[in-house]
Amino acid sequence: MNTKNIKSRYGQIRTITEQADGSFIVEGETEYYRCAGLSEDVSGLYMIDFEGGPYIQVGDPLLDTKDCGIVKSIEIIKSETEGRLAVKIICA
């Protein structure tokens, strides 16, 4: 598994970890986040925006890099630590 750290515009660390199945887990401390869904089902998210970033949207390259692929789906997953947001990103 490949792990990369980036900083939000407020200096918070965001960790991006590539999973064995080719998906990515993006997580980090955040006081709040914004999201928009494709339906009433929370697993069908169209976009998610951590406090201070990153902004991730279906149809865009993951984190403005072509090496990760285009975002196909976004799913909020349970974080092990309170005050952290974790999302699973599937790219193609």
Backbone hydrogen bonds, N-H to C=O, Kabsch-Sander energy under -0.5 kcal/mol:
donor,donor_aa,acceptor,acceptor_aa,energy
4,K,16,I,-2.5
6,I,14,R,-2.6
8,S,12,Q,-2.8
9,R,52,G,-2.7
11,G,8,S,-2.0
14,R,6,I,-3.3
15,T,27,E,-3.0
16,I,4,K,-3.2
17,T,15,T,-0.5
17,T,25,I,-2.6
18,E,2,N,-3.2
19,Q,23,S,-3.3
22,G,19,Q,-2.0
24,F,89,I,-2.7
25,I,17,T,-2.5
26,V,24,F,-0.5
26,V,87,V,-2.5
27,E,15,T,-2.2
27,E,25,I,-0.5
28,G,85,L,-1.7
29,E,13,I,-0.5
30,T,83,G,-2.2
34,R,49,D,-2.2
36,A,47,M,-1.9
38,L,44,G,-4.2
39,S,44,G,-0.6
42,V,40,E,-0.5
44,G,41,D,-2.1
45,L,43,S,-0.8
45,L,74,I,-1.2
46,Y,36,A,-3.8
47,M,36,A,-1.6
48,I,56,I,-2.5
49,D,34,R,-2.9
50,F,54,P,-1.8
51,E,32,Y,-1.1
53,G,50,F,-2.4
56,I,48,I,-3.1
56,I,54,P,-0.5
58,V,46,Y,-2.8
59,G,71,V,-2.8
60,D,57,Q,-1.9
62,L,69,G,-2.3
64,D,61,P,-1.3
65,T,62,L,-1.4
68,C,65,T,-0.7
71,V,60,D,-3.0
72,K,90,I,-3.6
73,S,90,I,-1.6
74,I,45,L,-0.5
75,E,88,K,-2.0
77,I,86,A,-2.7
84,R,81,T,-1.3
85,L,28,G,-2.6
86,A,77,I,-0.7
87,V,26,V,-2.4
88,K,75,E,-3.5
89,I,24,F,-3.4
89,I,87,V,-0.5
90,I,73,S,-2.1
91,C,89,I,-0.5
92,A,70,I,-2.0
